[in-house]
Each structure stands twice: as structure tokens, then as C-alpha cells.
Amino acid sequence: MQAVDHHTALSVVVAPDSFKGSVTAADAAAAIADGWRQVRGQDAVITIPLADGGEGTVAAVAAARPDGVLHQVDGLVGPDGRTVSATWLELDAGTPASTAVIEMASVSGLPMMHQLDPLGATTYGLGQLINAALDAGCTTVIVGAGGSATTDGGSGALTALGLELLDDHGQPVPPGGGGLVRLTKINGSARRPAELIMLSDVDAPLLGARGAAAVFGPQKGADADQILILDAALDRFATLLGGGTDEPGMGAAGGLGYGLVTGLGATIHPGAPYLADLAGLPAALQDADLVISGEGRFDQTSLGGKVVGYVLAQAAAYGVETMIIAGQVAHRIDQVAAIGLTDLAGSAEAALADPMRWLHLAGTLAAEER
């Protein structure tokens, strides 16, 4: 890699993930870029906020694709049955091949639960949101599947899209994974888009010790007995619906991967690379001298399929220098400068109290190092 001349204008790409619980990816990118421009106003700085399919996906794509149209949908069924509103993004609106970007966390997410309910949490609202996109004429639907509250195998979403899940009395089974223990018959078919893409980095199968209930059920409130119930319920659902259960990703988002693949013909893609391509990162890297990425906490897990790790790998492939700005820097990489907001602010509490201030300062310090 050639050394950068400090006296010439640089092409800088600022491409962070969200700083979970404090700052969106778009706001983080803007603050870093503003700090950089304060020191090096001659540089060409572009912001490409990113996501991996979890919380913040719609906001990140909307910021990177200002031609997109946001749609708010009210009266949706949240994961615990309460009424919620959610927003989805339409790309290429008005064309015969428009695309919907939907974020599961916005309508069936774990933080939306007033009280954890591993057996009853439902993806019904996600199906309603897909319906809204289809009603708007979208032919492709992209579902970011991170942050789910549910372990229902996507049964709620499929029900909202027209599938009938019935017990031995011919009555609809209760919502949630626990309700599937009563399932004896499936009628009809679910409404489906021409193309459905699910974004997830989880490679778990649907069932068993590595499956949706066993691995992810505890974080959604499931105890040992409830994990057994959910695993048996998902097994019953899969027996009646058909399709494979062992393929990687079937257990993602509480088995949503299985439901969308089997019931709607979805394909599963790793979230970070797919969304980076959608946001235009590869094109930006072709002319970049430096890429700055970041997230709330940078550690060794960041290199395994998350946004920052993907950005670093892509930058290396293009021969572009990289820097990291993170809330906390718990891992260092040789020849990659890293700035931690906690270090600048003096404590995690101080950094979280005013993250935009510290992101701006970090951008300033990064530029001063050039």
C-alpha cells in the first residue's frame, strides 16, 4: 500500500454500523465526517451508513439511498400482541421492479416485549408488513432478520400472508411457537413476492442442540422446559409444512429462516455484504484513499461477519487504508488505527451521555493523524 501524501486531497469513505442503543449509523457517519472536514476541508468525504440486517437496517439503507421512499404502516400486531407501527423502505418506487426493505426488529423485535414470552411471541406483524409491501407493488422483498423476539418458525408471518394453521378441532392454533404444539393441519398457501431475500449471519439449523430454540431461546426468556416445548413444536410445524430443516440458516431469527424459505421460497444471504452492496460501498472503494468504519464495541467478534469486519476485508481487497472509530476498542489490529469514544470521554457513561460530541471529536482526531 502506498503512503498517502498529507498535503493532497483525500477521498475518504465513512462507513460505520450503528452504535447500538445510542446512535444510528447515519448519525454516526455524519458526526465523524463533520469532524474530519473541520480539519481537512479539502478532502472529498462521503458517508455510507451500514447495517447487517438487524436493528437500524431500514434507517441505514434509507440514508445511503436517498431516492428511497419510506412508508409507515399502523395497526400491526407486535410480538406480544400489542398494536405497533413500523416503517419499511421502497427502492426504485414507481418502477415495475420496486424493492421493499423490511426490518424484523421494527415489528417483531426483542426490545418491543414488555415481558418476555418465549412461547407466545409471534411474527404475525412481520407478515403484515410484507403484505403492505406487496400491496404497494413491490416484486422483491428484503427482510433483515436480526433482533427477533420470536421462536415461531415464521408461522405467524405465514399466517398473516394467508396460511391456515389449524388444531384438531379445525380452529386456528394460538400465536407463537408454543401454539404449534396443537398444530394438526395446514391449509392454503401464503402470498409471496416474486423474490424474497432474508438477511442473516446465523447458520443454525431449525431443530436440535444447535437449533433455534436451544441456542437462541434463552435470550428470549425460554427456560429448559420451554426450549423442549419449542423444539418439539417447530418439529411438528416442519413435519406438516415440509422442506428441509438442517440447512444453515433455517434456525435464524427463531426459525424464521425455515418459514420464509419453505413457505415463501426465500433465499438467505449474509446481511453485511448484501447491504453494503445495496448501499454502494464497492463503487465508493474503487476511488477511496481511506475508509473509516465503526460500531459500539469493536472486538474479535467484529471480524466474523459483522459490518466493521466486512468493511475492513473489502478495503484490504481494494488496497485502501482503514481506520476504526468505536464506542469501545477491545481489540487492536496491526497497522489499523483505532479510536475509542470511551477513551476520549474518560468513561463509558460519559461517552454514552453525549456520543455525537465524541464521534465528532474522533473524526477530528482521525483527520489530524493524516
N, C-alpha and C positions, 0 to 999 in steps of 0.2 A: 504494500500500500504506500502510495506516495505521500510525503508530508504536505500539509496544507500551508500555503503562504498566508501568513497572518494579515497581510496588507491588501489582499484581494478579496472581492466579494465572494461569499459562500452561498451555496444552495443548501438550505437546512430544512429537513423534514421533522416535524414534531408529531409523533405517532404513539401516544400513550393509551393504555387501558384506563378505565375509571379507577379512582381511588375509593374503593368500596366503602360505603357508609359516610362519605364526606364530600367528594367532588366527582362530577361526571367527567367522562373522557374529554368531551368538548370543552368544558370549563378549564380542565387541567391543561389541555393543549394551548388554549388561548392565553392562560396566565404565563406559561413557560415562554411562549412565543413573544408576548409583550415584554417580558423581562429581557429576553435576548435582544429584541430590537432596540431597547433602551441603550444598550451598549454598542451594538453593531447594526446601526440603521441602514448600512449599505447592503446588508445581506438579503437575499430572497428567502423568506421563511414561509413555509406552508404548513398548515395543520391538517392532520388526518387522524381524528379520534377513532379508536378501535374498540372492539369487544370480542368476546369468544362465544357468544350465544346465550350468556346469562343476563343478569340484571344490567341494564344500560345498553342493550343491543340496538333497540329502535332509536334511542337518542344518538348513539354513535353513528349509525348509518345515516340518519337524518342530517346530522351535522356535516358528514362527508359528502352527502348527495343533496345539495340544496334544492335540486329540481323535484325532490320527492314531496308527496302530499300526505300530511298527517290526518288521520281520521279517528275521532273519538267515538267509542261505542258505549252507551249506557245500558243499564239493566242486565248486566251479565251476572252469571252465577259464580261467585268466588269459590275458593277451595273448601271453605267451611259452610257454604250455602248462603252466605250473606250476599246482597246485591253489590256489585262493584262496577266501576267504569275502567276502560282500558283504551289505549291508543295503538293503532297499527299504522305502518308506513306503506304508501303506494309509490312504487317506482315506475317510470315510463307511463304515467297516467294518461289516459286518452288514446292509448295505442291498443291494437288487438292483442298484445302480449305483455300486459302490465303485470307487475310482480308485487306481492304483498310480503312485507317483513313483519313478523309477529313474534312477540317476546312472551314465552310462557310465564316468566316470573311476574309479569304485569297483571296476570289474571288468575294464575294458579300457583303463585309463589309462596314459599315458606313464610316470609315475613308478614304475609297477609292474614295468617291464622291468629285469631285472638287466643285460642287454646289449641294445642296440638291434638290432632285427631287422626292417627295413622290409618285407622280402619275406614273412616268416613270421608277423608279428604278427596275431592273429585276434580277431574279435568274438564268437567262439563263446559265451563266458561271458555276454555281454550277452543273447544269445538264451535261454540257460538261465534268466537272471533274469526275462526276460519270461514264460517258461514257468511259473515259480514263481508269478508274479502271476496268470496265467490259471488256474492250478490252485487258487488261493485264491478265485477267483470274480470277480476284477476285470473290469469291462467296458471301462474306459478305462485306457490306459497312457500315461503321460507319460515320455518319455526325454530327460533332459538330456544333450546330445551333446558337451559340451566336454571337452578334455583327452585326446583319444584317442591311443593308441599305434599305431593301425592304418591301413592303406590297402587294405582288402579289399572295399570296396564294400558292406559289411554282409553279405557272403556267409557269414561264419562264423555270424552271428546267425540268418540264414535257414536254415542247415543245422541248427542246434540246434532250430529250430522245425519241422523236417520236410522241407525241400527237399533233394533229392539232386543233388549236383554231381559229374558223372562224367567220366572221361577216355575215350579211345578204346578202352580195354580194359574199360570198364564199371566201373572202380574209382573210389572217391571221390578227388577231387583233394586234394593236400596243403593244409593250412590256410594262411591268409594270402593277400595279394594276389598274391604270386608263384606260388602254386599254380594261379591262374586261367588261366595261360598254357596249361595242359593241358586246360582245360575244353572238352568237345565236346558234352555233353548235359546237360539239366536235366530231372529227373523230379519228379513230385509237386507239392505246394504247401505253403506254410508256414502253420502255425497262426497265426491273427491275432485280436486283440481287436476288439470292436465299434468302438472308436475308438482310434487311436494318434496321439499328438501328439509331435513331435520339436522340442525347443527348441534353436535355434542362431541366431547372428547372422552366420554365414558365408554369403555369397551366391554362392560359387564354383560353376561348373558341374562336371560329373563329369570331363570329359576336356579335354586340350589345355593350352595355356600358362597358363591361369587355373584349371586343374583341380586335383583332389585330390592327385595325385602331384606335379605340378610346383610347386605353391605350398606345400603342407604336408609333402611327402615329406622335404625336407632336415632339418626339425626332428625327424623321426622316424628319422633316420640314413641316408636314401637318398642315394646319390651319383648322378652324372649318368646312368650306365648303368642303375642301378636305377630311376630315375624313368621312363626309356623303357620298361623292362620292365613296371613297374606300370601305366603309362598304356595300353600295349597289352593287358595282362591285363584291366583294367577295361573296355576297349573290347570285348574278346571276351565278357566277362560280360554287358555291356549288350546286345550283339547277340543273345545267346541268351535272355536274360530278357525283353527288350523294354522298352518305356517310354521316356520322354524322358530325355535326358542334359544338355540345355542349360539347363534351368530353374534359376533361382537356388536355391542350397542343395543341389543334387544332389551337389556335391563336399564338403559339410561332413562333418567327422569321418572323413576318409579314404574318402569316398564312401558313408558310412552313410546319408546323406540319400537317395541314389539307391536303395539297397537297401530301406530302410523304406518309401519312397513307392511304389516299383514292386512290391515283394514283399508288403507288408503294408497298403498303402492309407493310409499315414501322411500327415498334413499337417504342414508346417513352420511354426513360429511363432518370432518373436524371443523370446529367453529372458527378458530382464529385465522387460519389461512383462507377460508371461504370469504369471511367478512373483510379481510384485508384486500383480497382481490376485488370485491364489490366496491370497496371504498377508494380504490385506485392506487394502493401502495406500490405495486410493481412498477407502474409507469413513473411514479414520483422518484423511485430509487434509481432509475436509469440516469438521471441528471444530478443526483444528490452528492454533496460532499460530506454531509454529516446527518445522521439520524439520531434523534433523541426519543427514547421510549420510557415508559414508567408505569407504576402501579402502586397500590397501597403498601405492599410489602414485597420486596424482592429477595427471594431466597432460592435454594437449589430447585425447588418445585417449579419455579417460574420458567425453567428451561424445558419443562416437559409438556409441551402442547399449549401453554398459555400465550397470551398476546406478546408479552415482552420477549420471551424466548423465541417466538416465531419471527418477530421483527429483527432481533439480533442475528438469527440464522440467515434471513433474507438479505440483510445488509452485508453480511460477510460474503454471501454468494455474489453480490454486485460489487464487492470491493469498496464498500462505503464505511467510513469510520462511524462508531457508535458511542453514545453516552446514555446513562441511566439516571433518571430522577425518580425517587421513590419515597413514600412516606417513611419507611424503614429499609435500610440496606443491610440485610443479614448474610449476604453472600457477595464475594468480590470475584471479578473475572479479570485476568491479566490483560492489560492494555485497553481496558474499558473503564473510563472514568465514571464514577457513581456519586451522586449527591443525595443524602438523606434529609428529609424535612425535619425529622426528629432531632438530628444533629444540629441543624440550623436553629431550630426553635428552643432547644435545650431539654425538651421532653416530648413524649408522645402526646400528652394532654395539651401542651401549648401548640403543637403542630396542628392538632385536630380542631383547636379553638378558632384558628384563622388560616385554613390551608391555602387559600388563594394568595395570601400575603407571602407565604413561604414558597409557594410554587413560583411566584413572580421573582422572588429573590434568587431561587435556584436557577431560573433562566438567566438572570443577570450574571450570576457567578459562573455559569457554564460558558457564557459568551466571553467573559473576562479571561477565561483559560485559553481562548483561541489565540 
